[in-house]
Amino acid sequence: MRCPTLCRSAVITDNVQLAARMSCALAAPGHYVPILEGPRMTRDDKKLEVIRINNAAGRAKSETIFLGELPADTTSLIEAEFAPLLRSRLKHVPSIADIERAVSLPRKEPLRWGRDHIGLGLLKALRSRCDIIFEDGPSPTEAIPAKAPHLVVCEDGNDMAQVMAANYAYALGAGLCLSPQVDETLRDNILEQFYALYDNRSSAPPDILDQLRRELRELCGVLPVPIGGSITFVTSGLPFGFAVTNCPSTHIFSYPHMGVSVVNGFAAEQPSEPGITRVCLVDPSMDSDAREIEAAAKLLAPRGAFVRVYSNDGANVRDVGEMMEWFPYDLLLISTHCGDPNGYRWTYEFKDSEGYDRRLVIDIALSVGSTDDPKILGVTQFFRFISLDGVDWSDRKAKEALYVGTAIIDFMRLTKAKDPDLKPVIKDTVNRVVGAAALKMARGNLILVPKPLANSGTPIIINNACVSWHRLAETFTFCNARSYIGTMFEITEFEAVEVVTKLLEKHHAKPIAHALWSAQREVYEEGGRCPYVVTGVYPQTLRVKQHDMTRTIRRLESALRAHKRELAQTPPENEARYKAVADCVAYYEREAAHFRELVLDKAPPGLVRRNYTRRDLRG
């Protein structure tokens, strides 16, 4: 399947009808119109969300960026935080009534459609090359047939996701159908059954998997998959592809920022992009070798990829954590244990900014790594809210009657400020901090928090660990991974080696979803196990190309200059931030020097380096 070209105009809006009508004006066959949601202004990290949108517009090489009916504070933040070049390309569309002054709408008679099932109506309008007008009244529910052997299945309940799904389907020539919206509680219960598959003593794992497959299949509804076709599921979080074993499938999360995720995948597959040239492999096992890591190194280096292996002591929390965030890799393969660790349950009592007395219970998991000071450890905390004022945080029905107000925002603000008056009144321990999804490293757990990956890149992640799809699929995607492969439940070493080796060797030239499907069919002989699930746009592949040392040096030196500027602008009295930026500067100085040495040593493009850390270089 050919990857579509990205339209040179992008739209940033939270208005669904405006997004749909702008799509009709900008769309062209074989092209994808980037529709990007605005930043969530109630979040503390709203500036980071704007940067994420800025980067997506830059990857799409957007020549015009329409701001569609956004609130004034949102528009101001975008104008302030966008890069100067992209800021100069912003064009305002204050309301739907202003669309015709901004773009040329199709002159054909518009399609009149109701205010539901918007994606189906939009795809009809796109194919007819006409505008779409929304009015009161029911909308048809019939699926739109495919013109190419692909089907997009979009979960109902998120109209903006339907607009993006329709644009995605149009660009691929795919069909589109809507599946029923899944209740959040049911979704979480299904995911938990996958996670706790081997903890259930009342039923055998194969029976539980059969039941889960049937349940997911029923939730999908009727799927008009073309003969010999494939599927993209647009989902709120369920792995529907596990239930559909007769054809390849991938998943795209409908929230948050689905538009950014689609752009990340399509942009990386454009002909001008370099493909996979830098690979990082992580194997912290101290007692046994992860054979898929060795297999991956032997398969990828001969194709010209620069391969760095972090193993045993070299696969520690600090070095792997820094690599995941700062090194510009294109592909990351992790082989380790993944699971929810034990932790702490703390109860806080405080008065919020509205004057209400609050009682908040949270679970805490910790990730601890070394620092340059042997007396100081780097600690990352993962919070999970358990209850507020006695109401279970996971009980969505009970929460409807709970006044939350500013309680959570105030707690996070006080925690970030290290307010001395905010102290737990009760401290307990728990055997499992649900959702922490820690990756076991040498001498510690690595907990992934939402940060940019790979020097603000869009890497492919293969997390070859048990239950590694649980939470981490959404987290890695939000961190801009363009494709993520993980497992729904525990796997054996044999499975891990066989599936990944076949994926990287025998089937690597196929779309990633098709390659994974083929690998699993061979390993499991079309059985019901098939633990691996993939996310990301369908037409992307493991395109390994020859590594260019000078290109990598330029990338590292650019990052070094940017962080040196940030360090110069960071007040030393802001000790924690200053130290973090200084560490980043030191990292890029070290990496740039290392690659310059490789050039002087006339190292070949296809190279395997092992355990390059701040302490040593062995390889």
Secondary structure, DSSP 8 states (H G I E B T S, - for coil): ----EE-SEEEEES-HHHHHHHHHHH--TTEE--EE----TTSTTHHHHHHHHHHHHHHTT-SEEEEES--HHHHHHHHHHS-HHHHTTEEEE-SGGGHHHHS----S--EEE-SSSHHHHHHHHHHHT--EEE-SS------B--SSSEEEEEETT-HHHHHHHHHHHHHHT-EEEEE----HHHHHHHHHHHHTGGG-SSS-HHHHHHHHHHHHHHHH------TT-EEEEEESS--GGGG--SS-EEEEE-TTTHHHHHHHHHHHTSTTS--B-EEEEEE--SSS--HHHHHHHHHHGGGT-EEEEEEGGGSBHHHHHHHHHHS--SEEEE-S-EE---EEEEEEEEE-TTS-EEEEEEEEEEEEEE-SSTT-EEEEEEEEEEEETTEETT-HHHHTTS--TTHHHHHHHHHHTT-TT--EEEEEEES--TT--EEEEBTEEE---S---TTT---EEEE-STT-STTHHHHHHHTT-SEEEEESS---HHHHHHHHHHHHTTTTTSBHHHHHHHHHHHHHTT-S---EEEES-SS-B--B----HHHHHHHHHHHHHHHHHHHHHS-TTSHHHHHHHHHHHHHHHHHHHHHHHHHHTT--SSEEEE---SS--B-
